[in-house]
Amino acid sequence: MVVLVGVDGTESGRAALALAASQAAAMNARLVGLHVPPPLPLLSGMSTDMVARLPAWREEVEADAFFDTAAAADGAGVPWTFQVESGAVSTVLRRQATSLVASLVVVATGTRHRGPHRCPARRLAASCEQPVLVAEPGGEAGGAW
């Protein structure tokens, strides 16, 4: 069994990880942390110094996601793996959920999305064949969608 969780090194990502790790422990499942790197911002208008810092920033975000996954899985006592794949968050998570035959997919709602249609968690829940559990900001579960 596999519990797939979207991780991004943020507070909401850590809430999703905590929920996913507890679900994985209860299900005796393996935890798979999936990091989808954020898209690079538009480079026009950015200083050359800022542009030069972008690769290091992306590596730091990925490292945070990796270490958060390790800590959550180890704390729950479940086996785990970590993957990185580029693309649209909801599309990548849906594809990996199908590929891994995930028993459960756990994601967090974003706090910076202006509307439900812009939230990758909501798009994933609407299109994923596997059950999706959404961790709301603040760490509570929003329920299965």
DODREN-431718 format. One record per atom (N, C-alpha, C): residue number from 0; residue in three letters; atom name; y, x, z. Coordinates in nm, 2 decimals, decimal comma, padded with zeros to 4 digits. Atoms other than C-alpha are relative to their C-alpha. Example, Ala and Ser with C-alpha at 12.3 -4.5 7.8 and 13.67 -1.06 7.14 Angstrom:
<nodes>
0	Ala	N	-00,12	00,09	00,00
0	Ala	CA	-00,45	01,23	00,78
0	Ala	C	00,12	00,09	00,00
1	Ser	N	-00,11	-00,09	00,00
1	Ser	CA	-00,11	01,37	00,71
1	Ser	C	00,11	-00,08	00,08
</nodes>
This chain:
<nodes>
0	Met	N	-00,12	00,08	00,00
0	Met	CA	00,00	00,00	00,00
0	Met	C	00,12	00,09	00,00
1	Val	N	-00,13	-00,07	00,01
1	Val	CA	00,36	00,11	-00,07
1	Val	C	00,11	-00,09	00,03
2	Val	N	-00,13	00,06	-00,02
2	Val	CA	00,69	00,01	00,06
2	Val	C	00,10	00,09	-00,06
3	Leu	N	-00,11	-00,07	00,08
3	Leu	CA	00,97	00,12	-00,18
3	Leu	C	00,13	-00,03	00,06
4	Val	N	-00,14	00,02	-00,06
4	Val	CA	01,32	00,17	-00,04
4	Val	C	00,10	00,08	-00,08
5	Gly	N	-00,11	-00,06	00,07
5	Gly	CA	01,64	00,25	-00,22
5	Gly	C	00,08	00,08	00,11
6	Val	N	-00,08	-00,08	-00,10
6	Val	CA	01,82	00,54	-00,03
6	Val	C	00,11	00,07	-00,07
7	Asp	N	-00,12	-00,06	00,07
7	Asp	CA	02,16	00,68	-00,10
7	Asp	C	00,08	00,09	00,10
8	Gly	N	-00,08	-00,08	-00,09
8	Gly	CA	02,27	00,87	00,21
8	Gly	C	00,11	-00,07	00,08
9	Thr	N	-00,11	00,07	-00,06
9	Thr	CA	02,50	00,60	00,33
9	Thr	C	-00,05	-00,07	00,13
10	Glu	N	00,04	00,07	-00,11
10	Glu	CA	02,50	00,40	00,65
10	Glu	C	-00,09	-00,13	-00,03
11	Ser	N	00,08	00,11	00,04
11	Ser	CA	02,37	00,09	00,47
11	Ser	C	-00,14	00,05	-00,05
12	Gly	N	00,13	-00,06	00,04
12	Gly	CA	02,10	00,31	00,31
12	Gly	C	-00,09	00,03	00,12
13	Arg	N	00,08	-00,03	-00,12
13	Arg	CA	01,99	00,42	00,65
13	Arg	C	-00,05	-00,12	00,07
14	Ala	N	00,05	00,13	-00,05
14	Ala	CA	01,97	00,06	00,76
14	Ala	C	-00,12	-00,05	-00,08
15	Ala	N	00,12	00,04	00,08
15	Ala	CA	01,74	-00,01	00,47
15	Ala	C	-00,12	00,09	00,03
16	Leu	N	00,11	-00,09	-00,04
16	Leu	CA	01,53	00,29	00,56
16	Leu	C	-00,06	-00,03	00,13
17	Ala	N	00,06	00,03	-00,13
17	Ala	CA	01,49	00,19	00,92
17	Ala	C	-00,08	-00,13	-00,02
18	Leu	N	00,08	00,12	00,02
18	Leu	CA	01,38	-00,16	00,81
18	Leu	C	-00,13	00,03	-00,08
19	Ala	N	00,12	-00,03	00,08
19	Ala	CA	01,15	-00,02	00,54
19	Ala	C	-00,10	00,08	00,08
20	Ala	N	00,10	-00,07	-00,08
20	Ala	CA	00,99	00,23	00,78
20	Ala	C	-00,07	-00,08	00,10
21	Ser	N	00,07	00,09	-00,10
21	Ser	CA	00,92	-00,04	01,04
21	Ser	C	-00,10	-00,09	-00,08
22	Gln	N	00,09	00,09	00,08
22	Gln	CA	00,77	-00,26	00,76
22	Gln	C	-00,12	00,08	-00,04
23	Ala	N	00,11	-00,08	00,05
23	Ala	CA	00,56	00,03	00,63
23	Ala	C	-00,10	00,03	00,12
24	Ala	N	00,09	-00,02	-00,11
24	Ala	CA	00,43	00,10	00,98
24	Ala	C	-00,08	-00,12	00,03
25	Ala	N	00,07	00,12	-00,03
25	Ala	CA	00,34	-00,26	01,04
25	Ala	C	-00,10	-00,03	-00,11
26	Met	N	00,09	00,03	00,11
26	Met	CA	00,17	-00,28	00,70
26	Met	C	-00,10	00,11	-00,02
27	Asn	N	00,08	-00,12	00,02
27	Asn	CA	00,00	00,06	00,73
27	Asn	C	00,01	00,05	-00,14
28	Ala	N	-00,03	-00,04	00,14
28	Ala	CA	00,17	00,16	00,41
28	Ala	C	00,07	00,13	-00,01
29	Arg	N	-00,08	-00,13	00,03
29	Arg	CA	00,32	00,47	00,25
29	Arg	C	00,14	-00,04	-00,03
30	Leu	N	-00,14	00,02	00,03
30	Leu	CA	00,70	00,48	00,24
30	Leu	C	00,04	00,09	-00,12
31	Val	N	-00,06	-00,07	00,11
31	Val	CA	00,86	00,58	-00,09
31	Val	C	00,15	-00,02	00,00
32	Gly	N	-00,15	00,00	00,01
32	Gly	CA	01,23	00,67	-00,08
32	Gly	C	00,04	00,03	-00,14
33	Leu	N	-00,04	-00,02	00,14
33	Leu	CA	01,39	00,64	-00,42
33	Leu	C	00,15	00,01	00,00
34	His	N	-00,14	-00,03	00,01
34	His	CA	01,73	00,79	-00,47
34	His	C	00,05	-00,01	-00,15
35	Val	N	-00,05	00,01	00,14
35	Val	CA	01,93	00,69	-00,78
35	Val	C	00,15	00,06	00,02
36	Pro	N	-00,13	-00,06	-00,02
36	Pro	CA	02,23	00,93	-00,80
36	Pro	C	00,11	-00,08	-00,05
37	Pro	N	-00,12	00,08	00,04
37	Pro	CA	02,57	00,77	-00,82
37	Pro	C	00,05	00,05	-00,14
38	Pro	N	-00,06	-00,05	00,12
38	Pro	CA	02,73	00,78	-01,16
38	Pro	C	00,12	00,08	00,02
39	Leu	N	-00,12	-00,08	-00,01
39	Leu	CA	03,00	01,04	-01,21
39	Leu	C	00,12	-00,08	-00,03
40	Pro	N	-00,13	00,07	00,03
40	Pro	CA	03,35	00,90	-01,19
40	Pro	C	00,06	00,04	-00,13
41	Leu	N	-00,07	-00,04	00,12
41	Leu	CA	03,57	00,90	-01,49
41	Leu	C	00,08	00,13	00,03
42	Leu	N	-00,05	-00,13	-00,02
42	Leu	CA	03,69	01,25	-01,53
42	Leu	C	00,15	00,02	-00,04
43	Ser	N	-00,14	-00,01	00,05
43	Ser	CA	04,03	01,18	-01,69
43	Ser	C	00,09	-00,02	00,13
44	Gly	N	-00,10	00,01	-00,11
44	Gly	CA	04,31	01,24	-01,44
44	Gly	C	-00,05	00,08	00,12
45	Met	N	00,05	-00,08	-00,11
45	Met	CA	04,09	01,45	-01,21
45	Met	C	00,04	00,15	-00,02
46	Ser	N	-00,03	-00,14	00,01
46	Ser	CA	04,19	01,80	-01,13
46	Ser	C	-00,13	00,08	-00,03
47	Thr	N	00,12	-00,08	00,03
47	Thr	CA	03,96	02,08	-01,25
47	Thr	C	-00,07	00,04	00,13
48	Asp	N	00,07	-00,03	-00,13
48	Asp	CA	03,89	02,16	-00,88
48	Asp	C	-00,09	-00,11	00,04
49	Met	N	00,08	00,12	-00,04
49	Met	CA	03,77	01,81	-00,82
49	Met	C	-00,12	-00,01	-00,09
50	Val	N	00,12	00,00	00,10
50	Val	CA	03,55	01,82	-01,14
50	Val	C	-00,10	00,10	00,04
51	Ala	N	00,10	-00,11	-00,03
51	Ala	CA	03,40	02,15	-01,03
51	Ala	C	-00,08	-00,04	00,13
52	Arg	N	00,06	00,04	-00,12
52	Arg	CA	03,31	01,99	-00,69
52	Arg	C	-00,11	-00,11	-00,02
53	Leu	N	00,09	00,12	00,02
53	Leu	CA	03,12	01,69	-00,84
53	Leu	C	-00,15	00,04	00,01
54	Pro	N	00,14	-00,03	-00,01
54	Pro	CA	02,78	01,87	-00,88
54	Pro	C	-00,05	00,02	00,14
55	Ala	N	00,04	-00,03	-00,14
55	Ala	CA	02,78	01,99	-00,52
55	Ala	C	00,00	-00,13	00,08
56	Trp	N	-00,01	00,12	-00,07
56	Trp	CA	02,88	01,65	-00,40
56	Trp	C	-00,13	-00,09	-00,02
57	Arg	N	00,12	00,08	00,03
57	Arg	CA	02,59	01,48	-00,58
57	Arg	C	-00,12	00,06	00,06
58	Glu	N	00,11	-00,06	-00,07
58	Glu	CA	02,35	01,74	-00,44
58	Glu	C	00,00	-00,03	00,15
59	Glu	N	-00,01	00,04	-00,14
59	Glu	CA	02,48	01,67	-00,09
59	Glu	C	-00,05	-00,14	00,03
60	Val	N	00,04	00,14	-00,02
60	Val	CA	02,43	01,30	-00,13
60	Val	C	-00,15	-00,01	-00,01
61	Glu	N	00,15	00,00	00,02
61	Glu	CA	02,07	01,36	-00,26
61	Glu	C	-00,07	00,06	00,12
62	Ala	N	00,06	-00,06	-00,12
62	Ala	CA	02,00	01,59	00,04
62	Ala	C	00,00	-00,09	00,11
63	Asp	N	-00,01	00,10	-00,11
63	Asp	CA	02,13	01,33	00,28
63	Asp	C	-00,11	-00,11	-00,01
64	Ala	N	00,10	00,10	00,02
64	Ala	CA	01,90	01,07	00,12
64	Ala	C	-00,14	00,05	00,03
65	Phe	N	00,13	-00,06	-00,03
65	Phe	CA	01,60	01,30	00,14
65	Phe	C	-00,02	00,02	00,15
66	Phe	N	00,02	-00,03	-00,14
66	Phe	CA	01,65	01,40	00,50
66	Phe	C	00,00	-00,14	00,08
67	Asp	N	00,01	00,13	-00,06
67	Asp	CA	01,72	01,03	00,60
67	Asp	C	-00,14	-00,06	-00,02
68	Thr	N	00,14	00,06	00,02
68	Thr	CA	01,39	00,93	00,44
68	Thr	C	-00,10	00,07	00,09
69	Ala	N	00,10	-00,08	-00,09
69	Ala	CA	01,20	01,21	00,62
69	Ala	C	00,01	-00,04	00,14
70	Ala	N	-00,02	00,04	-00,14
70	Ala	CA	01,36	01,11	00,95
70	Ala	C	-00,06	-00,14	00,03
71	Ala	N	00,04	00,14	-00,02
71	Ala	CA	01,29	00,74	00,91
71	Ala	C	-00,16	-00,01	00,00
72	Ala	N	00,14	00,00	00,01
72	Ala	CA	00,93	00,80	00,80
72	Ala	C	-00,07	00,07	00,12
73	Asp	N	00,06	-00,08	-00,11
73	Asp	CA	00,85	01,06	01,06
73	Asp	C	00,01	-00,08	00,13
74	Gly	N	-00,02	00,09	-00,12
74	Gly	CA	01,00	00,83	01,33
74	Gly	C	-00,09	-00,11	00,01
75	Ala	N	00,09	00,11	00,01
75	Ala	CA	00,78	00,55	01,22
75	Ala	C	-00,15	00,04	00,00
76	Gly	N	00,14	-00,05	00,01
76	Gly	CA	00,47	00,77	01,18
76	Gly	C	-00,07	-00,04	-00,12
77	Val	N	00,06	00,04	00,13
77	Val	CA	00,41	00,68	00,82
77	Val	C	00,01	00,11	-00,10
78	Pro	N	-00,01	-00,09	00,11
78	Pro	CA	00,33	00,89	00,52
78	Pro	C	00,11	-00,04	-00,10
79	Trp	N	-00,11	00,03	00,09
79	Trp	CA	00,61	00,92	00,27
79	Trp	C	00,01	00,10	-00,11
80	Thr	N	-00,04	-00,08	00,12
80	Thr	CA	00,74	01,06	-00,06
80	Thr	C	00,14	-00,03	-00,03
81	Phe	N	-00,14	00,02	00,04
81	Phe	CA	01,08	01,09	-00,21
81	Phe	C	00,01	00,03	-00,15
82	Gln	N	-00,02	-00,02	00,15
82	Gln	CA	01,18	01,05	-00,57
82	Gln	C	00,15	-00,02	-00,03
83	Val	N	-00,14	00,01	00,06
83	Val	CA	01,50	01,09	-00,77
83	Val	C	-00,01	-00,05	-00,14
84	Glu	N	00,00	00,04	00,14
84	Glu	CA	01,56	00,90	-01,09
84	Glu	C	00,14	-00,06	-00,03
85	Ser	N	-00,14	00,04	00,05
85	Ser	CA	01,88	00,84	-01,29
85	Ser	C	-00,01	-00,14	-00,07
86	Gly	N	-00,01	00,13	00,08
86	Gly	CA	01,99	00,50	-01,43
86	Gly	C	00,07	-00,10	00,09
87	Ala	N	-00,06	00,11	-00,08
87	Ala	CA	02,11	00,17	-01,31
87	Ala	C	-00,09	-00,03	00,12
88	Val	N	00,08	00,02	-00,12
88	Val	CA	02,00	00,11	-00,95
88	Val	C	-00,10	-00,11	-00,01
89	Ser	N	00,09	00,11	00,00
89	Ser	CA	01,85	-00,23	-00,99
89	Ser	C	-00,11	00,02	-00,10
90	Thr	N	00,10	-00,02	00,10
90	Thr	CA	01,67	-00,13	-01,31
90	Thr	C	-00,10	00,10	00,04
91	Val	N	00,09	-00,11	-00,04
91	Val	CA	01,52	00,19	-01,17
91	Val	C	-00,09	-00,05	00,12
92	Leu	N	00,08	00,05	-00,11
92	Leu	CA	01,41	00,02	-00,85
92	Leu	C	-00,11	-00,10	-00,05
93	Arg	N	00,09	00,09	00,05
93	Arg	CA	01,25	-00,26	-01,04
93	Arg	C	-00,12	00,07	-00,08
94	Arg	N	00,10	-00,08	00,08
94	Arg	CA	01,07	-00,02	-01,28
94	Arg	C	-00,10	00,07	00,10
95	Gln	N	00,09	-00,07	-00,09
95	Gln	CA	00,94	00,19	-00,99
95	Gln	C	-00,08	-00,09	00,09
96	Ala	N	00,08	00,10	-00,08
96	Ala	CA	00,83	-00,12	-00,79
96	Ala	C	-00,12	-00,04	-00,08
97	Thr	N	00,11	00,04	00,08
97	Thr	CA	00,62	-00,22	-01,08
97	Thr	C	-00,10	00,11	-00,02
98	Ser	N	00,08	-00,12	00,02
98	Ser	CA	00,49	00,13	-01,15
98	Ser	C	-00,09	00,03	00,12
99	Leu	N	00,07	-00,04	-00,13
99	Leu	CA	00,39	00,19	-00,78
99	Leu	C	-00,08	-00,12	00,05
100	Val	N	00,06	00,12	-00,05
100	Val	CA	00,26	-00,17	-00,74
100	Val	C	00,04	-00,01	00,15
101	Ala	N	-00,06	00,01	-00,14
101	Ala	CA	00,49	-00,19	-00,43
101	Ala	C	-00,04	-00,13	00,06
102	Ser	N	00,03	00,12	-00,07
102	Ser	CA	00,39	-00,44	-00,17
102	Ser	C	00,13	-00,06	00,05
103	Leu	N	-00,14	00,04	-00,05
103	Leu	CA	00,76	-00,46	-00,06
103	Leu	C	00,10	00,10	-00,05
104	Val	N	-00,11	-00,08	00,04
104	Val	CA	01,09	-00,34	-00,19
104	Val	C	00,11	-00,03	00,10
105	Val	N	-00,11	00,02	-00,10
105	Val	CA	01,37	-00,28	00,07
105	Val	C	00,12	00,07	-00,06
106	Val	N	-00,13	-00,05	00,04
106	Val	CA	01,73	-00,24	-00,03
106	Val	C	00,11	-00,05	00,10
107	Ala	N	-00,11	00,05	-00,08
107	Ala	CA	02,07	-00,27	00,14
107	Ala	C	00,10	-00,06	-00,09
108	Thr	N	-00,11	00,05	00,08
108	Thr	CA	02,36	-00,48	00,02
108	Thr	C	00,11	00,10	00,01
109	Gly	N	-00,11	-00,09	00,00
109	Gly	CA	02,66	-00,28	-00,08
109	Gly	C	00,12	-00,07	00,06
110	Thr	N	-00,13	00,06	-00,06
110	Thr	CA	02,99	-00,33	00,11
110	Thr	C	00,11	00,02	-00,10
111	Arg	N	-00,11	-00,02	00,08
111	Arg	CA	03,20	-00,22	-00,18
111	Arg	C	00,00	-00,08	-00,13
112	His	N	00,01	00,08	00,12
112	His	CA	03,09	-00,47	-00,44
112	His	C	00,08	-00,13	00,01
113	Arg	N	-00,10	00,11	-00,01
113	Arg	CA	03,35	-00,74	-00,52
113	Arg	C	-00,07	-00,14	-00,01
114	Gly	N	00,07	00,13	00,02
114	Gly	CA	03,10	-01,01	-00,61
114	Gly	C	-00,15	00,01	00,00
115	Pro	N	00,15	-00,01	-00,01
115	Pro	CA	02,73	-01,10	-00,57
115	Pro	C	-00,06	00,05	-00,13
116	His	N	00,05	-00,04	00,13
116	His	CA	02,68	-01,04	-00,95
116	His	C	00,01	00,15	-00,01
117	Arg	N	-00,01	-00,15	00,01
117	Arg	CA	02,79	-00,67	-00,90
117	Arg	C	-00,09	00,07	00,10
118	Cys	N	00,08	-00,06	-00,10
118	Cys	CA	02,56	-00,60	-00,61
118	Cys	C	-00,14	00,03	-00,06
119	Pro	N	00,14	-00,03	00,05
119	Pro	CA	02,24	-00,41	-00,72
119	Pro	C	-00,11	-00,06	00,07
120	Ala	N	00,11	00,06	-00,08
120	Ala	CA	02,04	-00,55	-00,43
120	Ala	C	-00,02	-00,15	-00,05
121	Arg	N	00,02	00,14	00,04
121	Arg	CA	02,11	-00,91	-00,55
121	Arg	C	-00,05	00,00	-00,14
122	Arg	N	00,06	00,00	00,13
122	Arg	CA	02,04	-00,82	-00,91
122	Arg	C	-00,15	00,03	00,00
123	Leu	N	00,14	-00,03	-00,01
123	Leu	CA	01,71	-00,66	-00,81
123	Leu	C	-00,08	-00,12	00,06
124	Ala	N	00,07	00,11	-00,06
124	Ala	CA	01,61	-00,95	-00,59
124	Ala	C	-00,02	-00,12	-00,11
125	Ala	N	00,01	00,11	00,10
125	Ala	CA	01,67	-01,19	-00,89
125	Ala	C	-00,10	00,04	-00,11
126	Ser	N	00,08	-00,04	00,11
126	Ser	CA	01,46	-00,98	-01,13
126	Ser	C	-00,13	00,07	00,03
127	Cys	N	00,12	-00,07	-00,03
127	Cys	CA	01,19	-00,81	-00,94
127	Cys	C	-00,12	-00,09	00,03
128	Glu	N	00,12	00,08	-00,02
128	Glu	CA	00,83	-00,93	-00,94
128	Glu	C	-00,06	00,02	00,14
129	Gln	N	00,05	-00,03	-00,13
129	Gln	CA	00,76	-00,77	-00,60
129	Gln	C	00,10	-00,07	00,10
130	Pro	N	-00,09	00,05	-00,11
130	Pro	CA	00,90	-00,92	-00,27
130	Pro	C	00,11	00,10	00,03
131	Val	N	-00,12	-00,09	-00,03
131	Val	CA	01,25	-00,78	-00,19
131	Val	C	00,05	-00,04	00,13
132	Leu	N	-00,06	00,02	-00,13
132	Leu	CA	01,38	-00,75	00,16
132	Leu	C	00,13	00,07	00,00
133	Val	N	-00,13	-00,06	00,01
133	Val	CA	01,75	-00,69	00,19
133	Val	C	00,05	00,02	00,14
134	Ala	N	-00,06	-00,03	-00,13
134	Ala	CA	01,90	-00,51	00,49
134	Ala	C	00,15	-00,02	-00,02
135	Glu	N	-00,14	00,03	00,01
135	Glu	CA	02,25	-00,64	00,55
135	Glu	C	00,08	00,11	00,08
136	Pro	N	-00,07	-00,10	-00,07
136	Pro	CA	02,53	-00,41	00,67
136	Pro	C	00,00	-00,03	00,15
137	Gly	N	00,01	00,02	-00,14
137	Gly	CA	02,50	-00,36	01,04
137	Gly	C	-00,15	00,02	00,05
138	Gly	N	00,14	-00,02	-00,03
138	Gly	CA	02,12	-00,31	01,02
138	Gly	C	-00,09	-00,12	00,01
139	Glu	N	00,09	00,11	-00,01
139	Glu	CA	01,99	-00,66	01,04
139	Glu	C	-00,06	-00,04	-00,14
140	Ala	N	00,07	00,04	00,12
140	Ala	CA	01,75	-00,80	00,78
140	Ala	C	00,07	-00,13	-00,05
141	Gly	N	-00,05	00,12	00,06
141	Gly	CA	01,90	-01,05	00,54
141	Gly	C	-00,10	-00,09	-00,05
142	Gly	N	00,11	00,09	00,05
142	Gly	CA	01,56	-01,19	00,45
142	Gly	C	-00,05	00,04	-00,13
143	Ala	N	00,07	-00,03	00,13
143	Ala	CA	01,33	-01,18	00,16
143	Ala	C	00,07	-00,09	-00,11
144	Trp	N	-00,06	00,07	00,12
144	Trp	CA	01,48	-01,28	-00,18
144	Trp	C	-00,10	-00,02	-00,11
</nodes>
